[in-house]
Amino acid sequence: MAEEEIPQHLMELLTEAELASITGYRRPREQQRWLDAERWRYALSGAGRPIVGRFYARLKLAGLNPGLLLAAAERPHDEWQMDLGKVK
């Protein structure tokens, strides 16, 4: 049975072509230098290629700080409570 190809926009990780398009570099070492200079988080594959999550990349490209969004999402919801005692 042939594997069904996943549409690119549904993949969790950026493809090599997308990463090259964002960084402007094809060589993994140069991509890593660009990612480090721009303060992007990434992992390295066994072959030494940078791996960047698609959702993370979208946030970065939109000018949002993924770390702040994650911290806000992980904050317990019981840190504040609405005080309706003074409402008449």
BELFEN-V102086 format. One record per pair of residues at least 12 apart in sequence whose C-alpha atoms are under 10 Angstrom apart, sorted by the first residue. I is the first residue (numbers start at 0). J is the second residue. D is the distance in Angstrom with one decimal. If there is no record, write none. Layout:
[[I	J	D] [I	J	D]]
This chain:
[[8	53	8.5] [9	53	8.8] [10	52	9.0] [10	53	7.4] [10	54	9.8] [11	51	8.8] [11	52	5.9] [11	53	5.5] [11	54	7.4] [11	55	9.7] [12	50	6.9] [12	51	5.8] [12	52	4.4] [12	53	5.0] [12	54	8.2] [12	55	9.3] [12	56	9.1] [13	49	9.7] [13	50	7.2] [13	51	5.8] [13	52	6.0] [13	53	5.3] [13	54	9.2] [13	55	9.7] [13	56	8.0] [14	50	8.6] [14	51	8.7] [14	52	9.6] [14	53	9.0] [15	27	9.3] [15	48	8.7] [15	49	8.9] [15	50	8.7] [15	51	9.7] [17	51	9.9] [17	53	9.7] [18	30	7.7] [18	34	9.8] [18	49	8.5] [18	50	8.6] [18	51	7.9] [18	56	9.4] [21	33	9.5] [21	34	9.5] [21	56	9.3] [21	60	9.2] [22	34	7.3] [22	37	9.6] [26	48	8.5] [26	49	10.0] [27	43	9.5] [27	46	9.4] [27	47	7.1] [27	48	5.2] [27	49	6.5] [27	50	9.9] [28	47	8.3] [28	48	7.8] [28	49	8.5] [30	48	8.5] [30	49	7.2] [31	43	9.1] [31	47	9.6] [31	48	8.2] [31	49	6.4] [31	50	9.7] [34	49	8.7] [34	51	9.5] [37	59	9.7] [38	59	9.6] [39	51	8.5] [39	55	8.8] [39	56	8.4] [39	59	7.8] [39	65	9.8] [40	52	9.0] [40	55	8.5] [40	56	9.3] [40	59	10.0] [40	65	9.7] [40	66	9.9] [41	55	9.4] [41	56	9.9]]
